Amino acid sequence: MPKDVILTPEGLANLKAELEHMSTVRRREVAARIKEAREFGDISENAEYDDAKNEQAMLEARIATLEEKLRSATVIDPAELDADVVRVGSTVHVVDGGGAKLTYTIVGSAEAKPAEMKLSNQSPVGKALLGRKQGDEVVFSTPKGERRLKIAKIEVA
């Protein structure tokens, strides 16, 4: 049974765009590589052909994964969110134990990008913040040890 994928409207658009690119542009590029590799001669000893076929298999697996994510997607409507409680789709301003101010956007795992401060609702920080209110202090475990964050502000897009 596939797990529900929680997406923001932006995340849904990004997945659809990636699927479109993979199933059109990338498929044509890989097909051209396979055709070119076949022209090198005997395919039983052709490393170019093997590499192109492997790339095709990985591409088709990625396309299947994207299609499955889109089939099981639940899109969060920002208009239905309120800024009282942290939910998927919320932007949360926090202050850590050292006084550093951080801003996280809580998203579904399919669109998490920690480098862009988009945290999965299944990450340690995401789990700790979900359902909390402004002013709450959360304590949670990370691989680097226990952390404390105080919620300074909650916004919705």
C-alpha positions in Angstrom: 0.0 0.0 0.0 1.6 3.3 -1.1 2.1 6.0 1.6 0.2 9.2 1.1 2.4 11.9 -0.3 1.7 15.4 1.2 2.5 18.2 -1.2 2.2 22.0 -1.4 0.8 23.4 -4.6 4.4 24.4 -5.5 5.6 20.9 -4.8 2.9 19.4 -7.0 3.8 21.7 -9.9 7.5 20.8 -9.5 6.8 17.0 -9.6 4.5 17.4 -12.6 7.2 19.5 -14.4 9.9 16.9 -13.6 7.7 14.0 -14.8 6.9 15.9 -18.0 10.7 16.6 -18.6 11.6 13.0 -17.8 8.9 11.4 -20.0 9.5 13.6 -23.0 13.0 15.2 -23.2 15.0 12.6 -21.2 13.3 9.6 -22.9 14.2 11.0 -26.3 17.8 11.7 -25.2 18.3 8.1 -23.9 16.6 6.6 -26.9 19.1 8.5 -29.1 22.0 7.3 -27.0 20.8 3.7 -27.4 20.4 4.1 -31.1 23.9 5.6 -31.4 25.4 2.8 -29.3 23.8 0.1 -31.4 25.5 1.6 -34.5 28.9 0.8 -32.9 28.5 -2.8 -33.7 28.1 -6.0 -31.6 25.9 -5.1 -28.6 27.1 -8.1 -26.6 30.4 -6.4 -26.0 29.3 -2.8 -26.2 29.9 -0.8 -23.0 28.2 2.3 -24.5 25.0 0.2 -25.2 25.1 -1.3 -21.7 25.5 2.1 -20.1 22.6 3.6 -22.2 20.3 0.7 -21.3 21.2 1.2 -17.6 20.4 4.9 -17.9 17.1 4.0 -19.5 16.2 1.6 -16.7 17.0 4.3 -14.1 15.0 6.8 -16.0 12.0 4.5 -16.2 12.2 3.8 -12.5 12.3 7.5 -11.7 9.2 8.1 -14.0 7.3 5.3 -12.2 8.2 6.7 -8.8 7.0 10.2 -9.9 3.8 8.8 -11.3 3.1 6.9 -8.0 3.8 10.0 -5.9 1.4 12.0 -8.0 -1.3 9.3 -7.8 -1.1 9.2 -4.0 -0.6 12.9 -3.5 -2.6 15.0 -1.1 -2.2 18.7 -1.9 -2.3 21.1 1.0 -4.3 24.2 0.2 -2.6 27.2 1.9 -5.9 29.1 2.0 -7.3 26.4 4.4 -4.4 26.9 6.8 -4.3 29.3 9.7 -1.3 30.7 11.5 -2.3 29.5 14.9 -0.8 26.0 14.6 2.2 24.6 12.7 1.1 22.3 9.8 2.5 21.1 6.5 2.7 24.3 4.5 3.5 26.6 7.4 6.6 28.8 7.6 7.9 28.7 11.1 10.3 31.3 12.6 12.2 29.8 15.6 14.9 30.8 17.9 17.4 28.1 19.0 19.1 27.6 22.3 22.0 29.8 21.3 19.7 32.7 20.2 20.1 32.1 16.5 16.9 32.9 14.5 15.9 30.3 11.9 13.1 30.0 9.4 11.8 26.6 8.3 9.0 25.7 5.9 7.3 22.5 6.8 6.6 20.4 3.7 5.9 16.8 2.8 8.8 14.4 2.5 8.6 14.4 -1.3 9.6 18.1 -1.5 12.0 18.4 1.4 15.2 20.3 0.7 17.0 21.0 4.0 19.6 23.2 2.3 16.7 25.5 1.4 15.2 25.2 4.9 12.3 23.2 3.6 11.9 20.4 6.2 9.9 17.2 5.9 7.0 16.7 8.3 8.7 13.4 9.1 12.1 14.9 10.0 13.0 15.3 13.7 12.5 19.1 13.5 9.3 18.8 11.4 7.8 16.2 13.8 8.6 18.4 16.8 7.1 21.5 15.4 3.9 20.0 13.9 0.8 20.9 16.0 2.7 23.5 18.1 1.7 27.1 18.6 3.5 30.4 18.7 5.5 30.7 22.0 5.8 27.0 22.4 9.2 25.5 23.1 10.0 22.2 21.6 12.8 19.7 22.6 13.7 16.9 20.3 16.5 14.5 19.5 18.7 14.7 16.5 21.8 12.7 15.4 23.9 15.5 17.0 22.0 15.4 20.3 19.1 17.1 21.9 17.9 20.5 20.6 15.6 23.2 21.8 13.6 25.6 19.6 11.2 28.3 20.6 8.5 29.2 18.0 8.6 32.9 17.5 6.1 33.2 14.6 4.0 31.0 12.3 3.1 32.1 8.8 1.1 30.6 5.9 1.9 31.3 2.3 
